[in-house]
Amino acid sequence: MLRLPCPYCGERDEPEFRFAGEPAVRPGSDVGDAVWAAYLYMRSNEKGPHREVWSHAGGCGQFFLLERDTVSHAVLRALRPGEAS
């Protein structure tokens, strides 16, 4: 079983967490449909080290950034939003 480190609660089993996507900057309201579609649906799906947003849904409910290698599933680090990267 994969164990993920919550920066608020410590290390817990993966079923307590929910994947919330990749970090993305929300476009302004004055952009066209193509920009909104890219924001909503296009993901990089990178192979190797990758930054993701997760929620500790079965615990504290907080969102955090997780750096994880998508090939080996090794967790590199967990950061609170706004923490130095």
JOUR-V962362 format. One record per backbone hydrogen bond with DSSP energy under -1.0 kcal/mol. NH is the residue of the N-H (numbers start at 1). CO is the residue of the C=O. If there is no record, write none. Layout:
NH:CO
NH:CO
//
This chain:
4:12
6:10
10:6
12:4
14:2
16:13
17:14
18:55
20:53
36:32
37:33
38:34
39:35
40:36
41:37
42:38
50:68
52:66
53:21
54:64
55:18
56:62
57:55
58:16
59:56
61:56
64:54
65:79
66:52
67:77
68:50
69:74
70:48
73:69
76:67
77:67
79:65
83:80
//
